[in-house]
Amino acid sequence: MIQTRHTMKIMRGLFFLSALLLLIGNTSAEELSPLAAGQSAFNAGNYSLSFSLWSTLATQGNAEAQVFVGLSYDNGWGTERSARLARVWYRKAAKNDNTSGQYLLGLHYIQGSSAERAKGLMWLQRAADNGDSAAQHFIQKGKKRGWFKGIPSPRAPARKKQASQTVALAE
């Protein structure tokens, strides 16, 4: 049920993007960025093409595409359903500081074993701290309803330094 609500949120976002694409005009998929071309293919019902386009970008490290690949595996859009592979792609996006990836990974883990639930709460908290309103709402609601009782306090993983923050001085 938790995933269904988030899937509906994603679908509303996809609808918004499709409306935006209609406003742009009759642009062919070749003229769009690969991410937008994948979205256009998805909106046209060509899930295999959208999955293929997003997979290419995802393997190149594009965090948004990684989330879309995860959603595709979660829902069987253009590929077989696989919760395990969805987690793999959500984890990649989450580690790239994508809040949707953090939120979706947290939702996957929060439904698992005790150790997984602790990971789930940690990722949900990370998404909430990074401004994800769905994660903030989920945590707020979960605390009120006692969903997190017995889960150890989350400890956020160490953030890696971004290349743009590291400056090497030439001697």
C-alpha positions in Angstrom: 0.0 0.0 0.0 2.9 2.4 0.8 4.4 1.8 -2.7 1.0 2.3 -4.3 0.7 5.8 -2.9 4.2 6.7 -4.1 3.6 5.2 -7.5 0.5 7.4 -7.8 2.7 10.4 -6.9 5.2 9.4 -9.6 2.4 8.9 -12.1 1.0 12.4 -11.4 4.5 13.7 -12.1 4.7 11.7 -15.3 1.3 13.1 -16.3 2.6 16.6 -15.6 5.7 16.0 -17.7 3.6 14.6 -20.5 1.5 17.8 -20.5 4.7 19.8 -20.5 5.9 17.9 -23.5 2.6 18.6 -25.3 3.1 22.3 -24.7 6.6 22.2 -26.2 5.0 21.0 -29.4 5.4 18.2 -31.8 9.0 17.5 -31.1 10.3 14.1 -32.2 12.0 11.7 -29.7 15.3 12.2 -31.6 15.2 16.0 -30.8 14.7 15.5 -27.1 17.3 14.7 -24.4 17.6 11.0 -23.8 15.8 11.4 -20.4 13.0 13.3 -22.0 12.9 10.9 -24.9 12.4 8.1 -22.5 9.6 10.0 -20.8 8.0 10.7 -24.2 8.2 7.0 -25.1 6.7 6.1 -21.7 3.8 8.5 -22.1 3.2 7.0 -25.6 3.0 3.5 -24.0 6.3 2.3 -25.4 7.7 1.0 -22.1 10.3 -1.1 -23.7 11.8 1.9 -25.5 11.6 4.1 -22.4 13.3 1.4 -20.3 16.0 1.0 -22.9 16.7 4.8 -23.0 16.6 5.2 -19.3 18.9 2.1 -18.7 21.5 3.6 -21.0 21.5 6.8 -19.0 21.3 5.0 -15.7 24.4 3.0 -16.4 26.2 6.2 -17.2 25.3 7.5 -13.7 22.3 9.7 -14.3 20.4 9.6 -11.0 17.0 10.5 -12.4 17.3 7.7 -15.0 18.3 5.4 -12.2 15.1 6.2 -10.4 13.1 5.5 -13.5 14.8 2.2 -14.1 14.0 1.3 -10.5 10.4 2.2 -11.0 10.3 0.2 -14.2 11.6 -2.9 -12.4 9.2 -2.2 -9.5 6.2 -2.0 -11.8 7.2 -4.2 -14.8 7.3 -1.3 -17.2 9.2 -2.6 -20.3 11.0 -5.3 -18.3 10.3 -8.1 -15.8 9.1 -7.1 -12.3 12.0 -7.4 -9.8 12.0 -5.8 -6.4 15.6 -6.9 -6.0 16.7 -5.0 -9.2 14.5 -2.0 -8.3 16.4 -1.8 -5.0 19.7 -1.9 -6.9 18.8 1.1 -9.0 17.1 3.0 -6.1 20.3 2.5 -4.1 22.5 3.9 -6.9 20.2 6.9 -7.2 20.1 7.3 -3.4 23.9 7.2 -3.2 24.0 9.9 -5.9 21.9 12.1 -3.5 18.7 11.8 -5.4 15.9 12.3 -2.9 13.4 10.2 -4.9 15.9 7.3 -4.9 16.5 7.8 -1.1 12.7 7.8 -0.5 11.9 4.8 -2.7 14.9 2.8 -1.2 13.7 3.7 2.2 10.2 2.4 1.4 11.6 -0.9 0.2 13.7 -1.4 3.3 11.1 -0.3 5.8 8.9 -3.2 4.8 11.6 -5.8 5.6 13.4 -7.4 8.5 14.4 -5.5 11.6 17.9 -4.7 10.2 16.3 -3.7 6.9 13.8 -1.5 8.7 16.6 0.4 10.3 18.2 1.0 6.9 14.8 2.0 5.6 14.3 4.6 8.3 17.8 5.9 7.7 17.2 6.4 4.0 13.7 7.9 4.6 15.3 10.4 7.1 18.0 11.2 4.6 15.4 12.0 1.9 13.4 14.1 4.4 16.5 16.0 5.5 17.3 16.7 1.8 13.8 18.2 1.4 11.7 15.4 0.0 8.2 16.3 1.1 6.8 12.7 0.7 9.5 11.4 3.0 8.8 14.1 5.5 5.1 13.3 5.5 5.8 9.6 5.7 8.1 10.0 8.7 5.7 12.4 10.4 2.8 10.0 9.9 4.8 7.0 10.9 5.8 8.5 14.2 2.2 9.4 15.0 1.1 5.9 14.3 4.0 4.1 16.0 5.3 2.5 12.8 8.9 2.9 13.9 8.7 1.4 17.4 11.6 -1.0 18.0 13.7 0.4 15.1 17.1 1.6 16.2 17.7 5.3 15.5 19.0 5.8 12.0 22.6 6.7 11.4 23.2 8.4 8.1 26.0 6.9 6.0 29.0 9.1 5.6 28.7 11.5 2.6 31.4 11.2 0.0 33.1 14.4 -1.1 32.0 15.6 -4.4 34.7 16.2 -7.0 33.8 19.9 -7.3 34.6 20.3 -3.6 38.1 18.9 -3.9 40.7 21.2 -5.3 44.2 20.0 -6.1 46.9 22.6 -6.1 49.6 22.4 -8.7 53.1 22.6 -7.3 
